[in-house]
Amino acid sequence: MSSLRPRFCPSPCTAGECPDRLIPQSDTELWIPIIQCSADFPPEIFDAAVSQLIHHPEYNSTLILRSETVSDTSSDFPPVIPRLDGFRPVRSIHRKLLPRRPGRDAGLEQHCTLYASASGDDDCPTTLVLTPILEPGASLPYYHPAVQHLAFRYIPADTPLLRIEIEPLPGTSTDLNSRIYRTCLALLDTLHRYGWGTLTNYKKRVHHDCIIPREEYQDLYLVMRERHKHLVNEWQEVTDPLKHVFEDIGIATFLMLLWKNTYRLSGSADSPSDLMPLEDAPWKTWPRPSAGFLDLGCGNGLLTHILTAEGYVGHGIDVRARTSWSHYPESTQAQLHVESLDPTSREEHPYLRPGVFIIANHADELTPWTPVLATLYGASGYLSIPCCAWAFDAKYERASTADYPMPGENFVDGLNLGGDGSNTSSYSRYRIWLASLSLYCGWRVECETLRIPSTRNWAIIGRSRSPDSTNELEEVRRRVEEIVEHVRERGMFKTRVPEGKSKDH
C-alpha cells in the first residue's frame, strides 16, 4: 500500500444530495449536512481517527491549549446528548477544553459521544458527536463553532463517505462563505488525514514532552508568559521581539521544571511550595543546581534575566554586551559579563564550578564543547540547543570530523531527530555526532523537542552519568582531556576577543 495520502476532494452537501442524513428522535433538533468527502479507509479505522480529534483539539485550533478528560463512560450516558434514529451511544467522553489565552478566552466542557449502528451488537463506532456544555445564558467561546451539536460520520457505501453534520445555533449562516463552513472543511480535512495515517501506520517522527509532561510545562508557561510578556514592548534589539521573548520564556520554563525534577531529593515528598497555586510562584523554593547556572554566549541576556528575575542564581557571558543589558534591572546586569571562554586553556574559569548547570542556547562554536566542559569542571548537567554546525575548532564536516562510538542503531532512533527518518541531512548527522560525543564524555543522553517558536528547537540534555561511566570516571576524564589536548596541539581554535571592557555594560 502506498503511504501517499489520497487527494482530499471535499464537496458541499445539499439536502437532496445527502442521503443517510442524521435523523433526531427529538422534534426540537434539526441536523444539517455541511460537507463530505470519500473515506479512503475502512470503518474500523474511524474510532482511532476520531480519538485524535477528541484528545488533541489543539491540533485544529491555535486558540486551544489542550483538553483534559473529566470522565469516560460506556453506560449511564448524559441526558443532553442527542438521540439518533438508527444509532446507539457506545461511549461518552466528558472533556474540558483549556484556552491558550485564558485571560481572553474562556474554557469549555464538552461531551464527545461515539455512536454505533443500532442494529446488531457490534460496538464499532461510525459517528462522533460533540456537544458543548453551557450554563443557561452563557455563550460559546470564539474558538468553538456556533452549534449545539457537531457530528463526524463514517457512512458505509460502495464508495464510503466522511461527512460533517451540525445542529447550528439559531441565526447561524451555513453557506459556503460562512465561518461554520470553513471550520467544517478544516475539520473534515483533519479527519481524512488522521484516518489515512492510522491505516498506513503513520509514525510520528517528532515527539514533544519526552522529559517534562506537557500539562506541567503548559501550565507554568502560561504563568511565565503573563509575568514577562511586557518585555515585548520593552525590546531594545533590532530582532523580532515576539520570537525572542516567547522563545526564551519557553526555554526558562523548561529549565525550571527540569531542575525541579532533576535536583529533587530522591524519595522525598512534594514540599508545601509544590502545592501552592502557580500564581504564587512556588518555584522560588523549587530545587535547583547547587552552583547555579552558566549561560554560554548569552547574547541579549534575556534568558539570564528571566531566570534571575524568578530567583535563580547564575551568570551569562558573551564576548560583547548588547543594547538590552543596560536596560535590565541592576540585579540582572550584575549577572551579565563580557567574557571570552577558551576551552583549551588550563586556567580556572570563575563561572565554571563544580555543580554548575551549563546552558548552551545556539552557542555556535561552544556547542560541541558543552559536554566536554561539563565533564572537566564537574557540572551537574547541561542543556544544549544546537544551531550552526561546529566541531571543536572548525565547521562540522562529516567527512573530516572524528566520529565517536555509538552503542547501536537504537541509540540514533532514540534521539528524536524528526524529518523523514533517513537521518541523512547535515543537521541530523551533526546532532547524532553531538549525542555520541556526549555519551563519550560520560553523560546519559536525553533529547527533547522544545515547545518554542524556532525551527532549531531540538535540545540535548545531560543531567546524569551514563551507566558505563559511573564507575569509570577517571577513564572518562582521560578521554575528555585527550580531546582538549588534541585540539590544543592542532592550534586552530580561535578564542573570540571580548569587545569592550569586562563589566562594561
FIZALUM-846412 format. One record per residue (C-alpha): x, y, z; residue number from 1. Coordinates in steps of 0.5 Angstrom, whole numbers, plus 500, padded with zeros to 3 digits. Each point is the difference from the previous one (the first is absolute). Last residue first. Layout:
BEGIN
+-----+-----+-----+-----+
|  px |  py |  pz |   i |
+-----+-----+-----+-----+
|   X |   Y |   Z | NUM |
...
+-----+-----+-----+-----+
END
This chain:
BEGIN
+-----+-----+-----+-----+
|  px |  py |  pz |   i |
+-----+-----+-----+-----+
| 555 | 595 | 560 | 505 |
| 507 | 500 | 502 | 504 |
| 501 | 494 | 505 | 503 |
| 506 | 498 | 495 | 502 |
| 503 | 505 | 496 | 501 |
| 497 | 501 | 493 | 500 |
| 500 | 494 | 494 | 499 |
| 503 | 494 | 503 | 498 |
| 505 | 496 | 495 | 497 |
| 497 | 494 | 498 | 496 |
| 504 | 494 | 501 | 495 |
| 503 | 497 | 494 | 494 |
| 501 | 492 | 500 | 493 |
| 505 | 498 | 494 | 492 |
| 506 | 498 | 505 | 491 |
| 499 | 493 | 498 | 490 |
| 504 | 498 | 506 | 489 |
| 495 | 504 | 504 | 488 |
| 494 | 496 | 497 | 487 |
| 504 | 493 | 501 | 486 |
| 501 | 502 | 507 | 485 |
| 492 | 502 | 501 | 484 |
| 498 | 494 | 497 | 483 |
| 505 | 496 | 504 | 482 |
| 498 | 503 | 507 | 481 |
| 493 | 497 | 498 | 480 |
| 502 | 493 | 499 | 479 |
| 504 | 501 | 507 | 478 |
| 494 | 503 | 504 | 477 |
| 496 | 494 | 497 | 476 |
| 506 | 495 | 503 | 475 |
| 500 | 503 | 506 | 474 |
| 492 | 500 | 501 | 473 |
| 500 | 492 | 498 | 472 |
| 495 | 498 | 506 | 471 |
| 494 | 504 | 497 | 470 |
| 503 | 501 | 493 | 469 |
| 496 | 493 | 497 | 468 |
| 493 | 502 | 504 | 467 |
| 501 | 507 | 496 | 466 |
| 500 | 506 | 505 | 465 |
| 494 | 504 | 502 | 464 |
| 498 | 507 | 498 | 463 |
| 502 | 501 | 492 | 462 |
| 495 | 503 | 496 | 461 |
| 499 | 500 | 492 | 460 |
| 495 | 505 | 497 | 459 |
| 497 | 500 | 494 | 458 |
| 496 | 507 | 499 | 457 |
| 504 | 503 | 494 | 456 |
| 494 | 502 | 496 | 455 |
| 498 | 505 | 505 | 454 |
| 494 | 502 | 503 | 453 |
| 501 | 495 | 507 | 452 |
| 497 | 494 | 502 | 451 |
| 506 | 496 | 501 | 450 |
| 502 | 494 | 496 | 449 |
| 503 | 496 | 505 | 448 |
| 506 | 495 | 501 | 447 |
| 504 | 496 | 505 | 446 |
| 507 | 498 | 500 | 445 |
| 503 | 497 | 506 | 444 |
| 506 | 503 | 501 | 443 |
| 507 | 497 | 500 | 442 |
| 504 | 505 | 495 | 441 |
| 499 | 494 | 495 | 440 |
| 493 | 501 | 501 | 439 |
| 500 | 507 | 499 | 438 |
| 504 | 499 | 494 | 437 |
| 495 | 495 | 497 | 436 |
| 495 | 505 | 501 | 435 |
| 504 | 505 | 497 | 434 |
| 501 | 496 | 494 | 433 |
| 493 | 498 | 499 | 432 |
| 498 | 507 | 500 | 431 |
| 505 | 502 | 495 | 430 |
| 497 | 494 | 495 | 429 |
| 493 | 503 | 501 | 428 |
| 503 | 507 | 498 | 427 |
| 504 | 497 | 494 | 426 |
| 493 | 496 | 498 | 425 |
| 501 | 493 | 499 | 424 |
| 496 | 498 | 506 | 423 |
| 495 | 496 | 496 | 422 |
| 495 | 500 | 505 | 421 |
| 496 | 505 | 495 | 420 |
| 501 | 506 | 505 | 419 |
| 500 | 499 | 507 | 418 |
| 506 | 500 | 504 | 417 |
| 497 | 496 | 507 | 416 |
| 507 | 498 | 502 | 415 |
| 497 | 493 | 502 | 414 |
| 501 | 497 | 493 | 413 |
| 507 | 502 | 500 | 412 |
| 501 | 496 | 506 | 411 |
| 496 | 494 | 497 | 410 |
| 505 | 500 | 495 | 409 |
| 506 | 498 | 504 | 408 |
| 504 | 501 | 507 | 407 |
| 503 | 506 | 496 | 406 |
| 508 | 501 | 499 | 405 |
| 502 | 507 | 499 | 404 |
| 501 | 503 | 493 | 403 |
| 506 | 505 | 498 | 402 |
| 499 | 505 | 496 | 401 |
| 502 | 501 | 492 | 400 |
| 495 | 496 | 496 | 399 |
| 494 | 502 | 505 | 398 |
| 502 | 508 | 499 | 397 |
| 499 | 504 | 507 | 396 |
| 503 | 507 | 499 | 395 |
| 506 | 501 | 503 | 394 |
| 504 | 499 | 507 | 393 |
| 496 | 496 | 504 | 392 |
| 494 | 498 | 495 | 391 |
| 495 | 505 | 498 | 390 |
| 493 | 499 | 497 | 389 |
| 496 | 507 | 501 | 388 |
| 494 | 498 | 504 | 387 |
| 501 | 496 | 506 | 386 |
| 495 | 500 | 506 | 385 |
| 505 | 498 | 506 | 384 |
| 497 | 499 | 507 | 383 |
| 506 | 498 | 505 | 382 |
| 501 | 496 | 507 | 381 |
| 502 | 500 | 507 | 380 |
| 507 | 503 | 497 | 379 |
| 506 | 496 | 503 | 378 |
| 505 | 505 | 496 | 377 |
| 503 | 495 | 495 | 376 |
| 494 | 497 | 499 | 375 |
| 495 | 506 | 499 | 374 |
| 506 | 503 | 496 | 373 |
| 500 | 494 | 495 | 372 |
| 492 | 499 | 500 | 371 |
| 500 | 508 | 498 | 370 |
| 506 | 500 | 495 | 369 |
| 496 | 498 | 494 | 368 |
| 495 | 506 | 501 | 367 |
| 506 | 505 | 501 | 366 |
| 501 | 501 | 493 | 365 |
| 493 | 503 | 499 | 364 |
| 496 | 501 | 507 | 363 |
| 493 | 499 | 497 | 362 |
| 498 | 499 | 507 | 361 |
| 506 | 497 | 504 | 360 |
| 497 | 500 | 507 | 359 |
| 505 | 497 | 505 | 358 |
| 498 | 498 | 507 | 357 |
| 505 | 501 | 506 | 356 |
| 502 | 494 | 505 | 355 |
| 507 | 501 | 500 | 354 |
| 502 | 507 | 497 | 353 |
| 500 | 503 | 493 | 352 |
| 499 | 507 | 502 | 351 |
| 507 | 503 | 502 | 350 |
| 503 | 496 | 495 | 349 |
| 507 | 496 | 502 | 348 |
| 505 | 500 | 495 | 347 |
| 503 | 494 | 496 | 346 |
| 497 | 504 | 494 | 345 |
| 497 | 495 | 494 | 344 |
| 493 | 502 | 502 | 343 |
| 502 | 508 | 499 | 342 |
| 494 | 504 | 502 | 341 |
| 499 | 507 | 499 | 340 |
| 497 | 505 | 505 | 339 |
| 495 | 506 | 500 | 338 |
| 496 | 498 | 506 | 337 |
| 493 | 500 | 501 | 336 |
| 498 | 498 | 508 | 335 |
| 501 | 507 | 503 | 334 |
| 495 | 503 | 494 | 333 |
| 495 | 495 | 502 | 332 |
| 499 | 503 | 507 | 331 |
| 501 | 507 | 498 | 330 |
| 494 | 499 | 496 | 329 |
| 500 | 500 | 492 | 328 |
| 501 | 505 | 496 | 327 |
| 508 | 500 | 500 | 326 |
| 500 | 493 | 497 | 325 |
| 495 | 501 | 494 | 324 |
| 505 | 504 | 496 | 323 |
| 504 | 494 | 500 | 322 |
| 507 | 499 | 503 | 321 |
| 505 | 496 | 497 | 320 |
| 504 | 494 | 500 | 319 |
| 495 | 497 | 504 | 318 |
| 498 | 497 | 507 | 317 |
| 494 | 499 | 504 | 316 |
| 500 | 498 | 507 | 315 |
| 496 | 496 | 505 | 314 |
| 496 | 501 | 506 | 313 |
| 492 | 498 | 499 | 312 |
| 495 | 505 | 504 | 311 |
| 495 | 501 | 494 | 310 |
| 503 | 506 | 498 | 309 |
| 507 | 497 | 499 | 308 |
| 497 | 494 | 496 | 307 |
| 496 | 506 | 495 | 306 |
| 507 | 504 | 500 | 305 |
| 504 | 494 | 498 | 304 |
| 495 | 498 | 495 | 303 |
| 500 | 507 | 497 | 302 |
| 508 | 502 | 500 | 301 |
| 500 | 502 | 493 | 300 |
| 505 | 495 | 498 | 299 |
| 501 | 495 | 506 | 298 |
| 506 | 497 | 496 | 297 |
| 501 | 495 | 506 | 296 |
| 494 | 501 | 505 | 295 |
| 503 | 497 | 507 | 294 |
| 495 | 497 | 505 | 293 |
| 500 | 500 | 508 | 292 |
| 505 | 496 | 504 | 291 |
| 496 | 496 | 503 | 290 |
| 495 | 499 | 494 | 289 |
| 493 | 501 | 502 | 288 |
| 494 | 497 | 505 | 287 |
| 494 | 504 | 500 | 286 |
| 500 | 506 | 505 | 285 |
| 498 | 506 | 496 | 284 |
| 497 | 495 | 495 | 283 |
| 493 | 500 | 504 | 282 |
| 499 | 507 | 497 | 281 |
| 493 | 502 | 503 | 280 |
| 497 | 500 | 493 | 279 |
| 502 | 492 | 500 | 278 |
| 495 | 499 | 505 | 277 |
| 503 | 497 | 506 | 276 |
| 501 | 492 | 501 | 275 |
| 507 | 500 | 497 | 274 |
| 502 | 505 | 506 | 273 |
| 498 | 495 | 505 | 272 |
| 505 | 496 | 498 | 271 |
| 499 | 494 | 496 | 270 |
| 502 | 493 | 503 | 269 |
| 507 | 498 | 500 | 268 |
| 502 | 493 | 497 | 267 |
| 507 | 503 | 497 | 266 |
| 501 | 507 | 502 | 265 |
| 497 | 505 | 494 | 264 |
| 506 | 502 | 496 | 263 |
| 498 | 497 | 493 | 262 |
| 492 | 501 | 500 | 261 |
| 501 | 508 | 503 | 260 |
| 506 | 501 | 495 | 259 |
| 496 | 497 | 494 | 258 |
| 494 | 504 | 502 | 257 |
| 504 | 507 | 501 | 256 |
| 503 | 498 | 493 | 255 |
| 494 | 499 | 496 | 254 |
| 497 | 507 | 503 | 253 |
| 507 | 504 | 498 | 252 |
| 500 | 497 | 493 | 251 |
| 492 | 502 | 499 | 250 |
| 501 | 507 | 502 | 249 |
| 507 | 500 | 496 | 248 |
| 495 | 498 | 494 | 247 |
| 495 | 505 | 502 | 246 |
| 505 | 506 | 500 | 245 |
| 504 | 498 | 494 | 244 |
| 494 | 499 | 495 | 243 |
| 496 | 505 | 502 | 242 |
| 505 | 505 | 501 | 241 |
| 503 | 499 | 493 | 240 |
| 507 | 503 | 499 | 239 |
| 502 | 507 | 500 | 238 |
| 501 | 500 | 508 | 237 |
| 498 | 504 | 505 | 236 |
| 493 | 496 | 502 | 235 |
| 496 | 504 | 505 | 234 |
| 493 | 498 | 497 | 233 |
| 502 | 493 | 499 | 232 |
| 503 | 500 | 507 | 231 |
| 493 | 501 | 503 | 230 |
| 498 | 493 | 498 | 229 |
| 504 | 498 | 507 | 228 |
| 496 | 498 | 505 | 227 |
| 494 | 498 | 496 | 226 |
| 504 | 496 | 496 | 225 |
| 503 | 497 | 506 | 224 |
| 493 | 498 | 502 | 223 |
| 498 | 497 | 494 | 222 |
| 507 | 496 | 499 | 221 |
| 499 | 497 | 507 | 220 |
| 493 | 497 | 498 | 219 |
| 503 | 498 | 493 | 218 |
| 506 | 496 | 503 | 217 |
| 496 | 496 | 505 | 216 |
| 495 | 498 | 495 | 215 |
| 505 | 498 | 495 | 214 |
| 504 | 496 | 505 | 213 |
| 507 | 501 | 500 | 212 |
| 505 | 495 | 497 | 211 |
| 497 | 498 | 494 | 210 |
| 495 | 505 | 499 | 209 |
| 501 | 501 | 493 | 208 |
| 501 | 494 | 495 | 207 |
| 502 | 502 | 493 | 206 |
| 500 | 494 | 495 | 205 |
| 492 | 498 | 501 | 204 |
| 499 | 493 | 497 | 203 |
| 495 | 499 | 495 | 202 |
| 497 | 493 | 500 | 201 |
| 497 | 501 | 493 | 200 |
| 493 | 499 | 502 | 199 |
| 501 | 505 | 506 | 198 |
| 503 | 505 | 496 | 197 |
| 495 | 499 | 495 | 196 |
| 494 | 501 | 505 | 195 |
| 504 | 506 | 503 | 194 |
| 501 | 504 | 494 | 193 |
| 492 | 499 | 498 | 192 |
| 498 | 502 | 507 | 191 |
| 505 | 506 | 499 | 190 |
| 497 | 502 | 493 | 189 |
| 493 | 499 | 503 | 188 |
| 502 | 505 | 506 | 187 |
| 502 | 505 | 495 | 186 |
| 494 | 500 | 496 | 185 |
| 496 | 500 | 506 | 184 |
| 503 | 507 | 502 | 183 |
| 500 | 503 | 493 | 182 |
| 492 | 498 | 500 | 181 |
| 499 | 503 | 507 | 180 |
| 503 | 506 | 498 | 179 |
| 496 | 501 | 495 | 178 |
| 502 | 501 | 492 | 177 |
| 497 | 494 | 498 | 176 |
| 493 | 501 | 504 | 175 |
| 499 | 498 | 507 | 174 |
| 498 | 506 | 503 | 173 |
| 498 | 500 | 507 | 172 |
| 493 | 503 | 502 | 171 |
| 498 | 495 | 505 | 170 |
| 506 | 495 | 503 | 169 |
| 502 | 495 | 495 | 168 |
| 499 | 493 | 500 | 167 |
| 505 | 497 | 496 | 166 |
| 502 | 495 | 495 | 165 |
| 507 | 498 | 498 | 164 |
| 501 | 494 | 495 | 163 |
| 505 | 495 | 498 | 162 |
| 498 | 496 | 495 | 161 |
| 501 | 492 | 498 | 160 |
| 500 | 499 | 492 | 159 |
| 495 | 494 | 499 | 158 |
| 497 | 502 | 507 | 157 |
| 502 | 501 | 507 | 156 |
| 499 | 507 | 503 | 155 |
| 505 | 502 | 505 | 154 |
| 498 | 506 | 504 | 153 |
| 502 | 506 | 504 | 152 |
| 495 | 503 | 503 | 151 |
| 499 | 507 | 503 | 150 |
| 495 | 502 | 505 | 149 |
| 497 | 507 | 503 | 148 |
| 504 | 504 | 495 | 147 |
| 503 | 506 | 499 | 146 |
| 507 | 497 | 499 | 145 |
| 505 | 501 | 506 | 144 |
| 506 | 504 | 500 | 143 |
| 496 | 507 | 502 | 142 |
| 498 | 497 | 507 | 141 |
| 492 | 498 | 500 | 140 |
| 495 | 504 | 504 | 139 |
| 497 | 499 | 506 | 138 |
| 493 | 502 | 502 | 137 |
| 499 | 493 | 503 | 136 |
| 506 | 496 | 501 | 135 |
| 504 | 497 | 494 | 134 |
| 502 | 493 | 499 | 133 |
| 502 | 500 | 493 | 132 |
| 498 | 493 | 496 | 131 |
| 505 | 497 | 495 | 130 |
| 497 | 494 | 496 | 129 |
| 504 | 494 | 498 | 128 |
| 497 | 495 | 495 | 127 |
| 502 | 493 | 497 | 126 |
| 502 | 497 | 506 | 125 |
| 502 | 492 | 501 | 124 |
| 495 | 498 | 505 | 123 |
| 498 | 494 | 496 | 122 |
| 493 | 497 | 503 | 121 |
| 496 | 500 | 494 | 120 |
| 495 | 506 | 498 | 119 |
| 501 | 507 | 504 | 118 |
| 506 | 501 | 496 | 117 |
| 506 | 503 | 504 | 116 |
| 500 | 507 | 504 | 115 |
| 506 | 504 | 503 | 114 |
| 499 | 506 | 504 | 113 |
| 504 | 505 | 502 | 112 |
| 497 | 504 | 505 | 111 |
| 503 | 507 | 501 | 110 |
| 503 | 505 | 505 | 109 |
| 502 | 507 | 498 | 108 |
| 506 | 505 | 503 | 107 |
| 499 | 507 | 499 | 106 |
| 504 | 504 | 495 | 105 |
| 504 | 507 | 502 | 104 |
| 504 | 499 | 506 | 103 |
| 500 | 492 | 499 | 102 |
| 504 | 501 | 494 | 101 |
| 502 | 493 | 497 | 100 |
| 493 | 498 | 502 |  99 |
| 498 | 494 | 504 |  98 |
| 495 | 495 | 497 |  97 |
| 497 | 495 | 505 |  96 |
| 498 | 493 | 499 |  95 |
| 494 | 496 | 501 |  94 |
| 501 | 493 | 496 |  93 |
| 494 | 496 | 498 |  92 |
| 500 | 493 | 497 |  91 |
| 495 | 495 | 497 |  90 |
| 494 | 505 | 498 |  89 |
| 495 | 497 | 496 |  88 |
| 498 | 501 | 493 |  87 |
| 495 | 499 | 495 |  86 |
| 496 | 506 | 502 |  85 |
| 504 | 505 | 504 |  84 |
| 500 | 502 | 507 |  83 |
| 504 | 506 | 501 |  82 |
| 504 | 501 | 506 |  81 |
| 497 | 504 | 506 |  80 |
| 497 | 494 | 504 |  79 |
| 508 | 498 | 502 |  78 |
| 501 | 493 | 498 |  77 |
| 500 | 495 | 506 |  76 |
| 504 | 495 | 496 |  75 |
| 507 | 500 | 497 |  74 |
| 503 | 505 | 504 |  73 |
| 506 | 505 | 500 |  72 |
| 500 | 506 | 505 |  71 |
| 504 | 506 | 500 |  70 |
| 505 | 500 | 495 |  69 |
| 504 | 506 | 499 |  68 |
| 501 | 503 | 493 |  67 |
| 506 | 504 | 498 |  66 |
| 502 | 508 | 498 |  65 |
| 494 | 502 | 496 |  64 |
| 501 | 506 | 496 |  63 |
| 505 | 497 | 495 |  62 |
| 494 | 496 | 497 |  61 |
| 500 | 493 | 497 |  60 |
| 506 | 497 | 503 |  59 |
| 498 | 503 | 507 |  58 |
| 494 | 495 | 500 |  57 |
| 504 | 494 | 501 |  56 |
| 497 | 495 | 505 |  55 |
| 493 | 500 | 496 |  54 |
| 502 | 501 | 493 |  53 |
| 506 | 495 | 501 |  52 |
| 495 | 495 | 502 |  51 |
| 496 | 502 | 494 |  50 |
| 505 | 496 | 496 |  49 |
| 500 | 494 | 504 |  48 |
| 493 | 499 | 500 |  47 |
| 499 | 501 | 493 |  46 |
| 506 | 495 | 498 |  45 |
| 494 | 494 | 501 |  44 |
| 496 | 503 | 494 |  43 |
| 505 | 499 | 495 |  42 |
| 505 | 506 | 497 |  41 |
| 500 | 504 | 494 |  40 |
| 493 | 504 | 502 |  39 |
| 498 | 504 | 494 |  38 |
| 498 | 507 | 502 |  37 |
| 494 | 504 | 504 |  36 |
| 498 | 507 | 502 |  35 |
| 494 | 503 | 503 |  34 |
| 494 | 495 | 502 |  33 |
| 495 | 504 | 504 |  32 |
| 497 | 497 | 506 |  31 |
| 494 | 502 | 503 |  30 |
| 498 | 499 | 508 |  29 |
| 494 | 502 | 503 |  28 |
| 496 | 495 | 497 |  27 |
| 504 | 495 | 504 |  26 |
| 502 | 493 | 498 |  25 |
| 505 | 503 | 495 |  24 |
| 501 | 498 | 493 |  23 |
| 507 | 500 | 498 |  22 |
| 500 | 500 | 492 |  21 |
| 501 | 494 | 496 |  20 |
| 499 | 503 | 494 |  19 |
| 504 | 507 | 498 |  18 |
| 498 | 502 | 493 |  17 |
| 493 | 503 | 501 |  16 |
| 502 | 504 | 506 |  15 |
| 506 | 503 | 498 |  14 |
| 507 | 498 | 502 |  13 |
| 507 | 504 | 498 |  12 |
| 505 | 495 | 497 |  11 |
| 507 | 498 | 502 |  10 |
| 506 | 497 | 496 |   9 |
| 506 | 499 | 504 |   8 |
| 505 | 496 | 496 |   7 |
| 502 | 493 | 502 |   6 |
| 505 | 500 | 505 |   5 |
| 507 | 497 | 498 |   4 |
| 502 | 494 | 504 |   3 |
| 499 | 496 | 494 |   2 |
| 497 | 493 | 502 |   1 |
+-----+-----+-----+-----+
END
